[in-house]
Amino acid sequence: MENQKQQGENAGKSRILGKQSIGLTQPVYLVESASVVGKKEGEGPLGNLFDLVGEDDMFGCASWEDAESALQKKALGTALQKAGWKPQDVRFLFAGDLLGQEIATSFGLLSFEIPLFGLYGACSTCGLSLTLGSMAIAGGFAQKAACVTSSHFASAEKEFRFPLGYGNQRPLSATWTVTGSGAFLLSKEAQGGKKKARAAITGMTVGKIEDYGLKDSMNMGACMAPAAASTIEQHLKDFGRRPEDYDKIITGDLGKIGQTVLIDLLNRHDIDIAGQHMDCGIEIFDAGEQDTHAGGSGCGCSATVLSAYILKMLEDGVWKRVLFAPTGALLSKTSFNEGQNVPGICHALVLERQEG
Amino acid sequence: MENQKQQGENAGKSRILGKQSIGLTQPVYLVESASVVGKKEGEGPLGNLFDLVGEDDMFGCASWEDAESALQKKALGTALQKAGWKPQDVRFLFAGDLLGQEIATSFGLLSFEIPLFGLYGACSTCGLSLTLGSMAIAGGFAQKAACVTSSHFASAEKEFRFPLGYGNQRPLSATWTVTGSGAFLLSKEAQGGKKKARAAITGMTVGKIEDYGLKDSMNMGACMAPAAASTIEQHLKDFGRRPEDYDKIITGDLGKIGQTVLIDLLNRHDIDIAGQHMDCGIEIFDAGEQDTHAGGSGCGCSATVLSAYILKMLEDGVWKRVLFAPTGALLSKTSFNEGQNVPGICHALVLERQEG
């Protein structure tokens, strides 16, 4: 069994990096993607970059949860169409959302009939899904995989905070959950149907839960910043890199306050990412004009900005290599009401421009 | 880069089986495990096989959610202790539970400080976690990984059904959520510390969502049986096997009604598993004596029965090869209240006796 020997030799050599990371000597290709967003996101600074912008936030559905499912369905459908793939070409789906028991995912992706790995990483889910999808392909378990995540402003408010009709006032530290879904197609082959891949995934750093004792669910940026700091610091160590080795180090939805906390925390460990840091939540809205306070948030925030903006900047050659590090806040209405802290988690991926 | 070439050659050859399956030419070893259960489970037919049985179901905590976190912490701690592993030996954790936003997992596993992949597969999560954990190891991304899942009767009733104090009457088709957690340690090496591995994992079949239009959350067995039928049928096709190739084909928590539906559905496709089928939910309680109606359920049901009973039967040589196929019902309180169906999903693993 020569193959058996090869599997054994590969395992545990090249792919394990440092304490928390995976290095891919042979990259996994992010061949195509799609982003679908709501009206408010369409009116923001990145509005003209998204594949689809809804006329309202219901997407023809009767409930917010169904609307979020519709977002996922539309995002994956659009990505498949753009790549010229059929659902049956995709071996595994890696997907999740913010709702209890992941109902946006279950009902949104059911009709594709693709074997599904259900994930939960709060707003880090885009990173989580791309990490596991990349592992499935690099490990030789699939030729093609797809990763989907979503969030919806109204379903998230209902799930985590106050009834919309209550008209609760939001502190300036609060973020605004993005109504949107991003879908990503991964492949072992660089050619994704009609054209070259949007980016190459060359490494990942898997996050652990970080809990600094914060309890303020209206300041999620501060709750999640320690996780971002931990994963980014460990990433640089594991890969033996400096912040300057990246054109951008991109968090998902820390917002303005979380950004300050992240930069401060890393500064204390003599790591300066001020020149490289970008946050999807800060980019997606014009906080002043759109009254979104600290910025956008939700699984859909990092996912849609990755698809619409980050991958475009890599394709256009403006950036060569970025670290994509979305964070998630690990709370539920129940844990919050029972007085628990709000710990965070952050999963990071290295995305590189695919030349040629 | 010779290594690069090897990675490329392996990928997509030996590991992709049929439509939904993964074959491992080099097995992943389930080296050790632990099970922690509540009082009622301790009084059931498998009571003396569990590692730890709680005196009550609070496990020294102030809330049911905290108690469920304590179950996970105790289960993983016990498994590590039995294997003589330290938390830092474990590269990745694969874990999930039934609660909204997976709070039992987040707060239960935080203190181990192990990089975490958060999963949601409802009561199929034990199969989901073992599948992804095995892929991480077989793919060469980790030498050691751990998989943890849990459920708690009281936190699940609160999450999905009625307040316990309401004293709601349960139909005979209802199942009783198991209070318990199972933790499993996976390794690339057959030797798991002190002794030989409990079992070898040699293949997996990843499930897709199956929706037959059922809406009765008090008859979860019937809701999930189509998913079990689909995954088991596809598994047999993908591996070119018959039911007789397994000593047992084991579902997680279909209960008595779900068992009947499963056997019927497969019979219609000329597959007879009546002689091999076993359901963890039927085994864990004495339904007549313990008033648990159709049987036990919950992520903790299949996980604790796998650890305490199934692995023991493999170790004792009573069984040589089993198919472990836990199912999950993909609903939330919200989806149920909005009139959605209750689809199901089922992930299956091949577990073999480790000789020697």
Interface residues (C-beta under 8 A of the other chain):
Chain A: M1 N3 Q4 Q6 Q7 G8 E9 N10 A11 G12 K13 S14 R15 I16 Q20 I22 T25 Q26 S63 E65 D66 R91 F92 G96 L98 L99 G100 Q101 E102 I103 S106 F107 L109 L110 E113 I114 P115 L116 F117 G118 L119 Y120 G121 A122 L128 T131 L132 M135 A136 I137 A138 G139 G140 F141 A142 Q143 K158 E159 K188 V206 G207 K208 I209 D211 L330 L331 S332 K333 T334 S335 E338 Q340 P343 I345
Chain B: M1 N3 Q4 Q6 Q7 G8 E9 N10 A11 G12 K13 S14 R15 I16 Q20 I22 T25 Q26 S63 E65 D66 R91 F92 G96 L98 L99 G100 Q101 E102 I103 S106 F107 L109 L110 E113 I114 P115 L116 F117 G118 L119 Y120 G121 A122 L128 T131 L132 M135 A136 I137 A138 G139 G140 F141 A142 Q143 K158 E159 K188 V206 G207 K208 I209 D211 L330 L331 S332 K333 T334 S335 E338 Q340 P343 I345
